[in-house]
């Protein structure tokens, strides 16, 4: 991906659209499924980014299939996260960055086994997007972990205790 982005920048002096980038990587992965002796990729990815047309999330499957998603989760126990995201999808356009992060953490919390909790040791948050709403300038990708995520984790725990938009456990 990095090589494709650099090539696009050097050749055309502009950033590559996210859809084009994911499609190129998908084509490369798909080729491996067609040739004898080549091993298919064994990992799925969620690729998120912002380009001139706005924010995007793409699901990349090991077979080379790529598709744009509105909200998505992959991996073990991801169905519960997808269910949470689908239930709350209509709220996302009106949310600010902080509330979107909290929604992401709530969806992640849905995937945990019953005796596990989100903590600063097992949670990281990656953020990319515009610096100022309505502007094209992008903030660089930043990973928040450790003490930086503590406030977000505490806020969703408080939501649960207050009976807000938190998770409901069926007994």
Secondary structure, 3 states (H helix, E strand, C coil): CHHHHHHHHHHHCCCCCHHHHHHHHHHHHHHHCCCCCCCCCCCCEEEEEEECCEEEEEEECCCCCEEEECCCCCCCCHHHHHHHHHHHHHHHHHCCHHHHHHHHHHHHHHCCCCCCCCCCCCCEEEEEEECCCCCCCEEEEEEEEHHHHHHHHHHHHHHHHHCCCCCCCCC
